[in-house]
Each structure stands twice: as structure tokens, then as C-alpha cells.
Amino acid sequence: MKEESAYSPSLLTLYTGRFISIAGDKLYLVALTFILARTHAYDLTLLWLIGLVAPLLMQWFTGSVTDRLGAKATAIGGEIICAVATLLIPFALHSNWLFVLVFINAASGIFLQSALPPMVTHLSRQGNAHEVNSVLSTVSSAAMFVGPLVGGLLTLHSTSLPFVCEGLSFIISAFTIAWLRFPQAKKQENSSKGKGIGVFWSDVAMGFSYLRNNAMLRKIIWISTLLNFGTGAISAYEALFVTQAVHLGAGGYGSIVAINGIGMVLAGMANARFAKRFRPIVLVPAGTLILMLGFIPYAFSVNLPMLSISVLIVATGLITLMTAMRTVRQQTIPVEIQGRIISLQMVLPTASASISVLAGGALIPFLPIRTIIIGAVAILFICLPLAISMFRLGTAQNTAQPSQASA
């Protein structure tokens, strides 16, 4: 049943579960990074690779599971598996089983990511979907800010406590999802030819066919791919940029991380406040333009004030753009097939981020870090004409709908 408010009991329950789950996830990642850095620093590379490979592998079929099993059951199952894997980590910190558990955790987390869009669609109306996504962005940003702080503090006291807290966060998240009520998936919409594993390949073929025939979704794929390619290297090597190019030191980098977190929370709140005034299709080019205006001074920053202001602008543009694209996807794709379509839509952007990080790392020995950052920002500017064309396409479709209805 569609809810009338973006702050209804069901949606507040969803927001609470997402905050707890994301904060716990970031807590876990920071704790594991600290522990490996102190004991087996070379294992950090493997940890990073697992974080890239697991989503790429899982996105091919988690959407199909979501559409067939239902978003609620898929999300709960993924959270429970994550909880079990995480609670076992303290017993495997000094063995190779650690990375098996890390992979299971990273892979299972993709089930909730695939289930979240249809859950939001079920709990929101067409008119308030963007407001709901904006609140979710605010909640996620706040959790990503709080989680690492708590993770760092817990790791100072115990190597086991962060993983116990993370495991409990997954269990709490599963209970909040179980509390929600969603309609059953329409079985007729989920039918594909094939048996066993062949059904998944049939779903993949259907998903790519759907994406190929939808111009709006194709533009979102290209914008997301370019966005991830540019920001992948920027995020991965931001510490080097801040400390080596801007000469701020570790304290300055910590300040920038804090400012970025605060900026993303404020941007999410602003999006939620003005969601009813602007259509998501309008905010796609607006967010892209703000993002570009923020990254120009970012790439050429020479001091903390200049970098801080640019980070706030970038956070505003990024949240605006990502939230708008998320809403457009949900409004464009029927809820019965959102799982598989959105999961497949993220395959190329996820791969793009991985390639960006690898390319940036390969160039670091040969180029100044500022040159690499400027190059990444230049790539991001290709997103602007794509965002404008996406806005024109959406406007043309809205204009054509009344004439189609009267035909």
C-alpha cells in the first residue's frame, strides 16, 4: 500500500534500519582496515580487491532473486548472511578464512542494494518518491559519517567488539525490514524461459534488452559510468592529494573528511526540503552543473578554506544528482522488474570505478597527484551534456504523454 507521507511509520522504520546497517558497515570496514594495517598491511590490497570483485559478480543475478523471491525476503536473507559472516570474523582474523568471510559479507550486501529500490517504490507514492530518496540520502550520509568514527573508537579498545556491533547492526536491520509490509511480487511479470541457472541468464538477457530499448535508462548508465570513473580515482587518492598537493597533512585530511560528511548530510536535508518544488528530471542537470562547479576549485585548491568550500559544493551536487537519478529509475521501471534492471544497470558503473582506481594507481609513479585529479575532473565534464540531453528527453516524453492519451 502506498504511504501518504515521506515520514510515515513504515518509512521511518526503513530509514532507521538503513542508518543502523550503513553505520555498522562503515564501522566494520574501518575496523578491519585498522587491524590489517597494523598486522598484515599487504592484505589491504586483497581487502580492496574483494570490495570491487564481489559487487561485480553479484549484480548479475541478485536482481533476479529480488524480483522472484520478493524484495523483503531478499533483503532479510542478505542481512542475516552478512550478520553470520561478520560475527565469525573475530575467530578468523589471523587466518585466510578472514577473506572468505569478507567476500561473503560483501557479496551478501548486494542483495539489500538490489531490494532497496523496489522497497522504496512500494512504500512511496509517485509524487513523494524523490522526497523519500532524499531522506534516505541524508540518513545514509549521516551513517557514513558516524560509522567510521565509532569504528575507530571501538578498534582502540578491542579487535572483536567492532565486528560484534556490526553483526548486531545487520540483525537489527533485518528485524526492521521484517516489520515492513509489501505486496507480493506479480508472478506473471517474473516469468522467464529456462531451468535452473538458465533462468538467471534469461533474466539477464531480458534486462539488457529492456535497457537497450529505454533511452532514459541508457543515459543514466552513461552518466553513472562517467561519474564513477572520475570520482573513483578522486576518492581513492584524495588523501594523497590533500597531503601532497595541498600540503595540509593528516589533520587537514581529517578535516576534509568531516566537512564532506557534514556537507552530504546538509545536501540530503536540502533535497528533502525542496523535493516537492522540482521534478527529479530537472535536478539531474542541476546536480551535474553544481558538481562541476565544485570540482573546478577542488582540483586547483591550494589551502584549506578553498578546499573546504569546494568539498561542500561537490557534496551538494553529488547528492542532488544521485538522488534525482535514483528517483527517475524508480519512476521509469515497473516495480516488478526493478531488481534485475537496476542491478544490471549498475554493472558498468561498478566496473568503471574499479578501472578508475587501477588507472589512477598506475599513473601515480609517473604523474603528480594534482595532474591525475585534474584529468579525472575533466572526464566528469562529459556528464553535463548527457544530463542536459536526459532532461530534454524527459521533457519530450512528458509533453508526448497527453497527446498519446487523447489519441
C-alpha positions as CSV (number, residue, x, y, z in Angstrom):
1,M,0.0,0.0,0.0
2,K,1.3,3.5,-0.9
3,E,2.1,5.7,2.0
4,E,1.0,9.4,2.0
5,S,4.0,10.9,3.8
6,A,7.7,10.6,3.5
7,Y,7.8,10.3,7.3
8,S,5.2,7.6,7.7
9,P,5.8,4.9,10.3
10,S,6.8,2.4,7.6
11,L,9.3,4.8,6.0
12,L,10.7,5.9,9.4
13,T,11.3,2.2,10.1
14,L,13.1,1.8,6.8
15,Y,15.2,4.9,7.5
16,T,16.2,3.6,10.9
17,G,17.2,0.2,9.5
18,R,19.3,1.8,6.8
19,F,21.1,4.1,9.2
20,I,22.0,1.2,11.5
21,S,23.0,-1.1,8.7
22,I,25.2,1.5,6.8
23,A,26.8,2.8,10.0
24,G,27.6,-0.7,11.0
25,D,29.0,-1.5,7.6
26,K,31.4,1.6,7.7
27,L,32.3,0.7,11.3
28,Y,33.3,-2.8,10.2
29,L,35.3,-1.5,7.2
30,V,37.3,1.0,9.2
31,A,38.0,-1.5,12.0
32,L,39.1,-4.2,9.5
33,T,41.4,-1.7,7.7
34,F,43.0,-0.6,11.0
35,I,43.6,-4.1,12.1
36,L,45.1,-5.2,8.8
37,A,47.2,-2.1,8.6
38,R,48.8,-2.9,12.0
39,T,49.4,-6.6,11.4
40,H,49.3,-7.5,7.7
41,A,49.4,-4.3,5.7
42,Y,49.9,-6.1,2.4
43,D,46.5,-7.8,2.9
44,L,44.8,-4.3,2.5
45,T,45.2,-4.8,-1.3
46,L,43.3,-8.1,-1.1
47,L,40.6,-6.4,1.0
48,W,40.2,-3.7,-1.6
49,L,40.0,-6.2,-4.5
50,I,37.3,-8.2,-2.7
51,G,35.3,-5.0,-2.3
52,L,35.5,-4.4,-6.0
53,V,35.0,-8.0,-7.3
54,A,32.1,-9.1,-5.1
55,P,29.6,-6.5,-6.3
56,L,30.6,-7.1,-9.9
57,L,29.9,-10.8,-9.6
58,M,26.7,-10.5,-7.6
59,Q,25.0,-7.8,-9.6
60,W,24.4,-10.2,-12.5
61,F,21.8,-12.2,-10.6
62,T,20.8,-10.6,-7.3
63,G,18.2,-8.5,-9.1
64,S,16.6,-11.7,-10.5
65,V,16.5,-13.1,-7.0
66,T,14.9,-9.9,-5.7
67,D,12.1,-10.0,-8.4
68,R,11.4,-13.7,-7.9
69,L,11.7,-14.1,-4.2
70,G,10.4,-10.6,-3.3
71,A,12.3,-7.5,-2.1
72,K,11.5,-8.1,1.6
73,A,12.7,-11.8,1.7
74,T,15.8,-11.0,-0.4
75,A,16.8,-8.1,1.9
76,I,16.3,-10.1,5.1
77,G,18.2,-13.1,3.8
78,G,21.1,-10.9,2.7
79,E,21.3,-9.1,6.1
80,I,21.2,-12.4,8.0
81,I,24.0,-13.9,5.9
82,C,26.1,-10.7,6.5
83,A,25.4,-10.9,10.2
84,V,26.7,-14.5,10.4
85,A,29.8,-13.8,8.3
86,T,30.6,-10.7,10.3
87,L,30.2,-12.4,13.7
88,L,32.6,-15.1,12.7
89,I,35.4,-12.6,11.7
90,P,36.9,-12.3,15.2
91,F,37.7,-16.1,15.0
92,A,39.4,-15.8,11.7
93,L,41.5,-12.6,12.0
94,H,44.7,-14.5,11.7
95,S,43.8,-17.0,9.0
96,N,42.9,-16.9,5.3
97,W,39.3,-17.7,6.2
98,L,39.1,-14.0,7.0
99,F,39.0,-13.1,3.3
100,V,36.3,-15.8,2.7
101,L,34.1,-14.2,5.3
102,V,34.9,-10.7,3.9
103,F,33.8,-11.9,0.4
104,I,30.6,-13.4,1.8
105,N,29.8,-10.2,3.6
106,A,30.5,-8.0,0.5
107,A,28.6,-10.3,-1.8
108,S,25.5,-10.7,0.5
109,G,25.3,-6.9,1.0
110,I,24.4,-6.6,-2.7
111,F,21.1,-8.4,-2.1
112,L,19.9,-5.5,0.1
113,Q,21.1,-3.0,-2.5
114,S,19.0,-4.8,-5.2
115,A,16.0,-5.0,-2.9
116,L,16.0,-1.4,-1.7
117,P,14.7,0.4,-4.9
118,P,11.5,-1.8,-5.1
119,M,11.0,-1.4,-1.3
120,V,11.1,2.4,-1.7
121,T,8.8,2.2,-4.6
122,H,6.3,0.1,-2.7
123,L,6.4,2.4,0.3
124,S,6.2,5.7,-1.6
125,R,3.8,7.5,-3.9
126,Q,4.9,8.7,-7.4
127,G,4.7,12.3,-6.0
128,N,6.9,11.8,-2.9
129,A,9.4,9.2,-4.2
130,H,12.0,11.9,-4.6
131,E,11.5,13.2,-1.1
132,V,11.8,9.6,0.3
133,N,15.0,9.1,-1.7
134,S,16.3,12.5,-0.4
135,V,15.7,11.4,3.2
136,L,17.4,8.1,2.5
137,S,20.4,10.0,1.1
138,T,20.5,12.1,4.3
139,V,20.3,9.1,6.5
140,S,23.0,7.3,4.5
141,S,25.3,10.2,4.6
142,A,24.9,10.6,8.4
143,A,25.5,6.9,8.8
144,M,28.7,7.0,6.7
145,F,29.9,9.9,8.9
146,V,29.1,8.3,12.2
147,G,30.1,4.7,11.4
148,P,33.9,5.3,10.8
149,L,34.1,7.4,14.0
150,V,32.6,4.7,16.1
151,G,34.6,2.0,14.3
152,G,37.9,3.8,15.1
153,L,37.0,4.2,18.7
154,L,35.9,0.6,19.2
155,T,39.0,-0.7,17.5
156,L,41.2,1.1,20.0
157,H,39.5,-0.9,22.8
158,S,39.0,-4.3,21.2
159,T,39.6,-6.1,17.9
160,S,36.4,-8.2,18.3
161,L,33.9,-5.6,19.5
162,P,33.6,-3.7,16.2
163,F,32.5,-7.0,14.4
164,V,30.1,-7.9,17.2
165,C,28.5,-4.5,16.8
166,E,28.4,-4.8,13.0
167,G,26.8,-8.3,13.2
168,L,24.2,-6.9,15.6
169,S,23.5,-4.0,13.2
170,F,22.7,-6.4,10.4
171,I,20.3,-8.4,12.7
172,I,18.6,-5.2,13.8
173,S,18.3,-4.1,10.1
174,A,16.8,-7.5,9.2
175,F,14.2,-7.0,12.0
176,T,13.2,-3.6,10.8
177,I,12.7,-4.9,7.3
178,A,10.7,-7.8,8.6
179,W,8.4,-5.3,10.3
180,L,7.5,-3.7,6.9
181,R,4.6,-4.9,4.8
182,F,5.0,-5.2,1.0
183,P,2.7,-6.7,-1.7
184,Q,3.7,-10.0,-3.2
185,A,5.6,-9.9,-6.5
186,K,3.4,-10.4,-9.6
187,K,4.5,-13.9,-10.8
188,Q,3.3,-13.2,-14.3
189,E,5.8,-10.4,-14.5
190,N,8.7,-12.6,-13.4
191,S,8.4,-15.4,-15.9
192,S,11.4,-16.2,-18.0
193,K,12.3,-19.3,-20.1
194,G,14.9,-21.7,-18.9
195,K,15.6,-24.1,-16.0
196,G,17.9,-23.9,-13.1
197,I,20.8,-21.5,-13.7
198,G,19.4,-20.9,-17.2
199,V,16.6,-18.8,-15.7
200,F,19.1,-16.3,-14.4
201,W,20.7,-16.0,-17.9
202,S,17.2,-15.5,-19.3
203,D,16.6,-12.7,-16.8
204,V,20.0,-11.1,-17.7
205,A,19.0,-11.2,-21.4
206,M,15.6,-9.7,-20.7
207,G,17.2,-7.0,-18.5
208,F,19.8,-6.0,-21.2
209,S,17.0,-5.9,-23.8
210,Y,14.9,-3.6,-21.6
211,L,17.9,-1.3,-21.0
212,R,18.8,-1.3,-24.7
213,N,15.3,-0.2,-25.6
214,N,15.0,2.6,-23.0
215,A,16.8,5.8,-23.9
216,M,16.3,7.3,-20.4
217,L,17.9,4.4,-18.6
218,R,20.8,4.2,-21.2
219,K,21.6,7.9,-20.4
220,I,21.6,7.1,-16.7
221,I,24.1,4.3,-17.3
222,W,26.5,6.5,-19.2
223,I,26.2,9.3,-16.6
224,S,26.8,6.9,-13.7
225,T,29.7,5.2,-15.6
226,L,31.5,8.5,-16.2
227,L,30.7,9.7,-12.7
228,N,32.2,6.6,-11.2
229,F,35.2,6.7,-13.5
230,G,36.0,10.3,-12.5
231,T,35.2,10.1,-8.8
232,G,36.7,6.6,-8.3
233,A,40.3,7.8,-8.6
234,I,39.5,11.1,-6.8
235,S,38.0,9.3,-3.8
236,A,40.7,6.6,-3.7
237,Y,43.6,9.0,-3.8
238,E,42.1,12.0,-2.0
239,A,44.4,11.5,1.0
240,L,47.4,11.8,-1.3
241,F,46.0,14.9,-3.0
242,V,45.2,16.7,0.3
243,T,48.5,15.9,2.0
244,Q,50.9,16.1,-1.0
245,A,49.4,18.6,-3.4
246,V,47.5,20.9,-1.0
247,H,50.1,20.3,1.8
248,L,47.5,20.1,4.6
249,G,48.9,17.0,6.4
250,A,46.9,14.2,8.2
251,G,45.0,16.7,10.3
252,G,43.8,18.6,7.3
253,Y,42.7,15.4,5.6
254,G,40.6,14.5,8.6
255,S,39.0,18.0,8.5
256,I,38.1,17.5,4.8
257,V,36.6,14.1,5.5
258,A,34.5,15.6,8.3
259,I,33.4,18.6,6.1
260,N,32.5,16.2,3.3
261,G,30.3,14.2,5.6
262,I,28.6,17.2,7.0
263,G,28.1,18.6,3.5
264,M,26.4,15.4,2.3
265,V,24.0,15.4,5.3
266,L,23.1,19.0,4.7
267,A,22.7,18.4,1.0
268,G,20.3,15.5,1.7
269,M,18.3,17.6,4.0
270,A,18.0,20.4,1.4
271,N,17.0,17.8,-1.2
272,A,14.2,16.5,1.1
273,R,13.1,20.1,1.8
274,F,12.8,21.2,-1.8
275,A,11.9,17.8,-3.4
276,K,8.3,18.9,-4.0
277,R,9.3,22.1,-5.9
278,F,11.5,20.5,-8.6
279,R,11.0,17.4,-10.6
280,P,13.8,14.8,-10.5
281,I,14.5,15.1,-14.2
282,V,15.2,18.9,-13.6
283,L,17.6,18.1,-10.8
284,V,19.8,15.8,-12.9
285,P,21.4,18.6,-15.0
286,A,21.2,20.9,-12.0
287,G,23.1,18.5,-9.8
288,T,25.6,17.8,-12.5
289,L,26.3,21.5,-13.0
290,I,26.7,22.1,-9.3
291,L,29.1,19.1,-9.1
292,M,31.2,20.5,-11.9
293,L,31.3,24.0,-10.3
294,G,32.6,22.4,-7.1
295,F,35.2,20.2,-8.7
296,I,36.9,23.0,-10.6
297,P,38.2,24.8,-7.4
298,Y,38.7,21.4,-5.8
299,A,41.3,20.3,-8.4
300,F,43.2,23.6,-8.1
301,S,42.9,24.1,-4.3
302,V,45.9,25.5,-2.5
303,N,44.6,25.9,1.0
304,L,42.1,24.6,3.5
305,P,39.4,27.2,3.0
306,M,39.4,26.8,-0.8
307,L,39.3,23.0,-0.5
308,S,36.6,23.1,2.2
309,I,34.2,25.3,0.1
310,S,34.7,23.2,-3.0
311,V,34.0,20.0,-1.0
312,L,30.7,21.4,0.3
313,I,29.7,22.3,-3.3
314,V,30.7,18.9,-4.6
315,A,28.7,17.2,-1.8
316,T,25.7,19.2,-2.7
317,G,25.9,18.5,-6.4
318,L,26.6,14.8,-5.9
319,I,23.7,14.2,-3.5
320,T,21.4,16.2,-5.8
321,L,22.4,14.2,-8.9
322,M,22.5,10.7,-7.4
323,T,19.1,11.2,-5.6
324,A,17.5,12.5,-8.8
325,M,18.8,9.6,-10.9
326,R,17.6,7.1,-8.3
327,T,14.1,8.5,-8.4
328,V,14.0,8.7,-12.2
329,R,15.0,5.0,-12.3
330,Q,12.2,4.0,-9.9
331,Q,9.6,6.1,-11.8
332,T,10.7,4.6,-15.1
333,I,11.0,0.9,-14.3
334,P,7.9,-1.2,-13.3
335,V,8.4,-2.3,-9.7
336,E,8.0,-6.0,-10.6
337,I,11.3,-5.9,-12.6
338,Q,13.2,-3.2,-10.8
339,G,15.5,-5.6,-9.1
340,R,17.0,-7.2,-12.2
341,I,17.0,-4.0,-14.3
342,I,18.7,-1.7,-11.7
343,S,21.2,-4.4,-10.7
344,L,22.3,-4.8,-14.4
345,Q,22.3,-1.1,-14.8
346,M,25.0,-0.8,-12.2
347,V,27.4,-3.4,-13.7
348,L,29.1,-1.0,-16.0
349,P,29.4,1.9,-13.4
350,T,30.8,-0.5,-10.8
351,A,33.4,-1.8,-13.3
352,S,34.2,1.8,-14.2
353,A,35.0,2.7,-10.7
354,S,37.4,-0.2,-10.4
355,I,39.2,0.7,-13.6
356,S,39.5,4.3,-12.4
357,V,41.2,3.3,-9.2
358,L,43.5,0.9,-11.0
359,A,44.4,3.5,-13.7
360,G,45.0,6.2,-11.1
361,G,47.2,3.9,-9.1
362,A,49.2,3.0,-12.2
363,L,49.8,6.7,-13.0
364,I,50.9,7.8,-9.6
365,P,54.5,6.9,-10.0
366,F,54.7,8.9,-13.3
367,L,52.5,11.9,-12.8
368,P,51.9,14.5,-10.0
369,I,48.8,13.6,-8.0
370,R,47.2,17.0,-8.9
371,T,47.6,16.2,-12.6
372,I,45.7,12.9,-12.0
373,I,42.9,14.7,-10.2
374,I,42.6,17.4,-12.9
375,G,42.3,14.6,-15.5
376,A,39.6,12.8,-13.5
377,V,37.7,16.1,-13.1
378,A,38.0,16.8,-16.9
379,I,36.3,13.4,-17.6
380,L,33.4,14.3,-15.3
381,F,32.5,17.3,-17.6
382,I,31.3,14.8,-20.2
383,C,28.4,14.1,-17.8
384,L,27.0,17.6,-18.3
385,P,25.8,17.3,-22.0
386,L,24.5,13.8,-21.2
387,A,22.5,15.2,-18.2
388,I,21.1,18.0,-20.4
389,S,20.0,15.5,-23.1
390,M,18.4,13.4,-20.4
391,F,16.4,16.4,-19.2
392,R,15.3,17.2,-22.8
393,L,14.3,13.5,-23.3
394,G,12.2,13.6,-20.1
395,T,10.6,16.8,-21.1
396,A,9.7,15.5,-24.5
397,Q,8.2,12.3,-23.0
398,N,6.1,14.3,-20.6
399,T,4.9,16.5,-23.4
400,A,4.0,13.5,-25.6
401,Q,2.0,11.6,-22.9
402,P,-1.2,13.8,-23.1
403,S,-1.4,13.6,-26.8
404,Q,-0.9,9.8,-26.6
405,A,-3.7,9.6,-24.1
406,S,-6.1,11.6,-26.3
407,A,-5.2,9.7,-29.4
